[in-house]
Amino acid sequence: MGFTQRHLLGLEGVPADEITTMLDTAASFKEISERDIKKVPTLRGKTVINLFYETSTRTRTSFEIAAKRLSADTINISAASSSVSKGETLADTARNLEAMRPDAIVVRHPSSGACHLLARHVSCPILNAGDGCHEHPTQALLDLLTIRERHPKIAGLTVAIVGDVLHSRVARSNLHALRTLGATVRLVGPPTLVPRELAAFGAELHHNLADGVRDADVVMMLRIQRERQGANFFPTLDEYSHYFCLTEDAVRLAKPHVIILHPGPLNRGLEIASTVADGPYSVIMDQVTNGVAVRMALLYLLVARSKAEDASAGEAEPALEPLRRRTGGRA
Amino acid sequence: MTANGRQVMDALAIQRALVRIAHEILERNKGTEELALIGIRSRGVHLAERIRKAIGEIEGGVPPPFGVVDITLYRDDLDRGLESPVVQGTDIPFPVDGRRILLIDDVLFTGRTVRAAMDALVDFGRPQWIQLAVLVDRGHRELPIRADYVGKNLPTSRREQVQVRLAEADGVDEVVIES
């Protein structure tokens, strides 16, 4: 049971045993949210900054609740109300935040790789809450935890990821982690929204919904990201819905024990029928509940450990500290 | 493993100590009313199960409820150079309010584990009281904590290590001092 990550920037290249450690830790944190007093003192006195350059309700709230249930102090910064709107660069924002000594920074940014850039400029752990079309690791981890609760062995499962794969960081993080854990991953959608390059990461590509979900153990729907649709990837929303909306008929093609996931927010009637989203196969609300546990686990693994590293790295220094303070006091 | 160690309790000695503790618990509390056992992960859990079984055999009827507390999230040494310890989770399947809680661990040393366990417990409610049972008390307390029931008092030096091995986890029942 090792955990060597310093940041959580993505799941690409993270070994299976470390993903399992994250999931096991998250599973044990679920119980805290069921208590009357939903708080443990683990990160007391620690500061977590939520730096959100894109709007978010679910993820930001989930991270904030997770930090608070571990007794950390949280600060929310959104791009609209910050000096970003005054033209400050990301690196300068990072340096300034660093100077206030936070213990972790949670970042969501519209540009792929923004979290990697930040990680080079600050010394505290960075948690990626979604960067552009790149990765959204905590979402994939909560998806994995939700899948694992229904299908304990992820290796050997067939997971169909359906929809706007091109713009989806959720799909990429899930693809990497699911392949690492030994699942079969199908990416399903119109050719314009399913990049052929992803086959190189071990995905099967399907352009027909029925083929994609047939005999699947898990169907993961993606949101059609209308705000990212600069060019026309499909003729009309109606046409997209006609071919790729997950209806009850489509669900019947999957295995009888299939579960349906969706990262939210839902476009009801566009990518998923309401009868499916609210139906017996849907585990969408479990995903939201598990999100808090996953984020608590990651804050614990990254922040509690970074405290440990600071303590052992600074062992020679504390002896000097009181001396300096004393002379300072006399002067 | 016992090459540089000295065995101070064998399986029979452990069994006798636990049965005696079970009797003492029943005598002091005049039965099992409102009593609940909580083991501290990981060895304390096995000891709590055994004491619970012994109480059931002595008293008959339904043995007292049983829970598990993981103190990892309440430790005061998370920043002392340890790897993030694995969190295995707390499981207390009954309301703590008004209960007489018997906290059970293998070794009582500095008292910091017990402090953390009590902090965890009171987050679940307000017990009537909490008592402490340990298999071994090795001294060197750093907090004002003492055990109500002790299997064996074991004078040790600070540098020595006391290993409690239990069949459920280690395949053998013994207590060993290693220097």
Boltz contact constraints between the chains, C-beta under 6 A:
constraints:
  - contact:
      token1: [A, 1]
      token2: [B, 86]
      max_distance: 6.0
  - contact:
      token1: [A, 25]
      token2: [B, 87]
      max_distance: 6.0
  - contact:
      token1: [A, 28]
      token2: [B, 87]
      max_distance: 6.0
  - contact:
      token1: [A, 28]
      token2: [B, 88]
      max_distance: 6.0
  - contact:
      token1: [A, 28]
      token2: [B, 89]
      max_distance: 6.0
  - contact:
      token1: [A, 31]
      token2: [B, 89]
      max_distance: 6.0
  - contact:
      token1: [A, 31]
      token2: [B, 90]
      max_distance: 6.0
  - contact:
      token1: [A, 37]
      token2: [B, 123]
      max_distance: 6.0
  - contact:
      token1: [A, 40]
      token2: [B, 73]
      max_distance: 6.0
  - contact:
      token1: [A, 42]
      token2: [B, 73]
      max_distance: 6.0
  - contact:
      token1: [A, 301]
      token2: [B, 84]
      max_distance: 6.0
  - contact:
      token1: [A, 304]
      token2: [B, 78]
      max_distance: 6.0
  - contact:
      token1: [A, 304]
      token2: [B, 84]
      max_distance: 6.0
  - contact:
      token1: [A, 305]
      token2: [B, 84]
      max_distance: 6.0
  - contact:
      token1: [A, 307]
      token2: [B, 79]
      max_distance: 6.0
  - contact:
      token1: [A, 308]
      token2: [B, 79]
      max_distance: 6.0
  - contact:
      token1: [A, 308]
      token2: [B, 81]
      max_distance: 6.0
  - contact:
      token1: [A, 308]
      token2: [B, 82]
      max_distance: 6.0
  - contact:
      token1: [A, 311]
      token2: [B, 79]
      max_distance: 6.0
  - contact:
      token1: [A, 311]
      token2: [B, 80]
      max_distance: 6.0
  - contact:
      token1: [A, 311]
      token2: [B, 81]
      max_distance: 6.0
  - contact:
      token1: [A, 312]
      token2: [B, 81]
      max_distance: 6.0
